[in-house]
Amino acid sequence: MERILVDTGFLVALGRSKDPAHAAARKFLAGNDLPMLTVAAVVVEACHFLSLDARTALLAWLAADGPAVVEVPAASYPDLVRTMQRHADRDVDFADAALVWLAEQTGHHRVLTVDRGDFSRFRLKGGKRIEVVEWVA
């Protein structure tokens, strides 16, 4: 079954009621029937930008029925390094490199992100592109 990968910007928009993309994030979730998947680094990064109430709501949602959360094993860090080095001009952070790793590991290549610039440039093994899901105008 296809899954959609979730990046930090989507979670932040969802958790901040005053975020310009908040309504779009809620609307996307209301109409989405595909399971979602993310990495723990994205959760940590999102929590950094959210208030305490929003962090606790995010974590409760993830524990109940939100996106499944995957830990990147330390043995896979060299894969993240390769992604960071391959895109050194973009200054790719750990969370984004981890999502690229997750896409390569799972074969799921659609992502909810506000970071269209980076994710439209990333390539998976075999040259496959990551597809940025349209969810915000």
N, C-alpha and C positions, 0 to 999 in steps of 0.2 A: 504494500500500500504506500502510495506517495505521502510524503511528509513535507511540511514547510519549515525551513530553518528560520529562527527568530534572532534578530540582532538587537543590540542595546537600544537604539533609537526608538524602535517600536515599543519596547517595554517602558521606556521613559515617557513617551507620548501617552501611553495607556495609563500610567501612574500619576501623571500631572494633569489635573483638570484644567489648568490654565495654558497648557501646551497647545500651540496652534494646530497640532495634528491629533489632539486627544479625541475629538469627535470621530475623526476618520479611523482611528485605531479601534474605538468601540464599535463603529459600524462594520469594520472588517470582521471583527470577532463574531459579531451577531450573525453574519452571513457565511462564515467559514465552517465547513464541515470536515476539513482535513486535519489530521493530527499534526501537532507542531513539535519541534525539537530544537533544543539549544544546548549550549555548553555552559558549564558553571562560571567560566570567566565572564560571560555576558551578564549573568545574574549579579555577580559582584560589581561589575562596571555600572549596571543599571542602578543598583542600590546606592552607589556613590552619589548619584544625581537626584535621588528621591528623598522626600521627607520621611520621618520615622513612620508615620501612618501609611504612607504609600509603600514603603519597604515591607512593612508587615503585611499589607494587603497583597503585594506581589508574592511574597513567600507563601502565604496561605493559599493563593491561587495555584502556585506551582505545586504545592503539596497535594492539592485536591484534584484539580482536573486541567491545569494549565499545561504548557509544553513540557515534555519529558526533558530532563536535564542530564547531560552526559559529562563525565569528568574526562579530561584529556590525560592519558597516562604519561608519566615522565618519559617513558621509552619512546613516545611520539614527539617529544620536543624537537628532535632534529628535523622532523617534517615541518614544524612551525618555523624553525630557523630558515629553512629553504624558502618558504613562502615569504618571510620577511625580507630575505636577501634578494629574491627574484623581483620584489616590488619595493626596493630600497628607496626609490624616488617618491613613494607614497607614504613612507614612515608608518608602515602597518603595525598596529598594536597586537598584543597577545590575543585579545578576544576575537579580533577579525581573523587572525591567522588560525585560531582554533576553529572558527566556523568553516574556513576553507578545508581544514583537516577533516572536520565532521562531514562535509559534503563529499570529500574523497572517500571516506570510510564507508559511508552509508549509500552513496549513489543519489542522494537527494540534493538537488541543486537549485531549488527555488528558495529565495530568502526575503523576509520582511525586514527592510532596513530603510533608513533615511540617507544612508551612505552610498548613494547610487554611483558616485565617482569611483570609489575603490572597488566595489563589488562588480561593477560592469567591466572592470579590467582584469580581475582575477581569472585565472584559467586552472581547471582541474587537470588531472592526468589525462593525457590524450587530447588536450586542447579544448575540452568541453568548457563552455561558459557557465557561469552562475547566472541564473535568471532572477532579476529583481522583480518581485511581485508589486504590481501597482495597487497601492492601498491609500495613498494620500495624494491630493490634487496639488 
